[in-house]
Amino acid sequence: MNIPQLAWITLLSLPVLEVYLLIKIGSSIGFIPTIMLLVTAATIGTGLLRTQGLAIWLRVQQSLLNGELPAVELMDGFVILAGGVLLLLPGFLSDLAGLLCLLPQTRKLITEWLLKRRFEQQASSNPGNTATNSTIEGEYRREE
């Protein structure tokens, strides 16, 4: 099974699973507590999104002022954005995934995994000596 097929299957099965969990949890604890759980998760997530997003923005600015490439900070920002989007989706699985993206400890693990995976893909797509594929900039002057 290739990646697009897996993506379609996941995209189609997650809403069904979310509705199933909402019905199961709602029938066991009641409608109002289920809604309160979802609203509480969204409220906590929104607060985390605001504080963590601001902290990442400040870290990106500091890295740029120091003349460093903020790769880790930008990937953290991407994971925070993904967590915020997941919190906007109704359901317990998306809320759990969103909160995991927003908590600093788990976000660090996700970011390290994503960066490691990205660098492994980059290395596998460009095997051998990378110096042969580089462009060397300079000035040319012809003397006679």
N, C-alpha and C positions, 0 to 999 in steps of 0.2 A: 504494500500500500504506500503510495507516495504522499508527500506533504500536502498538496491541495486536497486530496481525498480525505485525509485525516482532519484537515481544517474544516471541511464541509460537515463531516460527521460530528465533530465537536460542536460546531456552530449550531447544528440542528438538535443535538441531544442535550445541550446544557439548559435551554429554556424548559424542556420537558422535565428534566431533573429538578430544576428550581421550583417549578409548579408542584411537582410531587412532594418535595420537602416542605413547601409552604402548607400544603394540605395536611400532611402527616403531623407537622408541628402544631398547626392550627387546631387540628382535631384533638391533640393530646393536651395542650395547655390553654386553648381557647383563642377566639378571634382577637380580642382586645390585647392580651399579652403578646400575641404574635406580632401585631402591628406595633406595639410599644418596643419590642425587641428590634424590629427593623428600623424604627425611627431613632432609637438610642444608638444603634450601630452607625447610622448615617450621621448623627450629631457628633459622636466621638470621632468618626472618620473625618468629618469636615474640620473639626478643631485640629486634628493631627495633620491634615493636609495643609492647613494654613500655617501652623508653626514649623513643620518640617520643610515646606516649600520655601518659606522665608529663610530658614537656616541654610538651605542648599543655595539659594540665590546669593546670600552673603558669602558662602564659601567659593562660589564661582567667581564673584567679584574679587575676592582676595587672591585667588589663584591667578587671575588675569593681571592684577596689579603686581604680583610677584614675577610675572613673565613666564608662568608655567601653563601647560596645557591642562585644562580642567576636565579631563576625560572621565574620571571617576565621578566627579561632581555632576557632570552632564548626564551620565548614566543614572545616577541617583535621582536626578530630576525627572528623567524619563520614567523610572519605576514609580516615583511619587505621582506623576500624572496618570499613569496606568491605574494606580491604586484609587485615585480620585474618580476616574471613570467607572471603575468596578463598583465603587460605593454608590454611584448614581443608579446602577441597575438594581431593580428589586430582586431580592432573594438572599438566602443565607449563604450559599456557596460564593456568590460574587462579593458579598459583604466580608466574608472570611478572607477571601483572596485579596480584596482591597485593603483590609486592615493589616494583613501580612506584608503588603507592599509599603505600608506607611509606618510600621514599627521599625525603629532604627536597627535593631539586631537582625531581624529577618530581611530587611531591605539590604543590609550589607551583604548577606549571603546571596541574595538574588543578584545584586549588582556584580559581585565577584564571579558568579557563575556566568552571567551574560557577557562580561568582559573576557573571561577565559574562553568561552565558546566563540566569541567574535575573533579573537586573536588566533585560535586554532583554525578557524575557517579561512582566515586571511593567509596563514602560513601554508595551509594545504592547497590553496588556489594559486600560490606563487612559490612553487618549490625551487630549490637551487639557490644560486647566488642572486641576491636582489640588486647587487651593484651593477650587473649587466643590463638591468631594466631601468636604471636611473638616468635622469637627465642631468648633465653637469652644466651649470650656468657659468658663463665667463665672458670675457671680452676678447675680441679677435682683432689683431692688427697685422697687416701684411707689410713686411719690410723688404725692400729691394736694393 
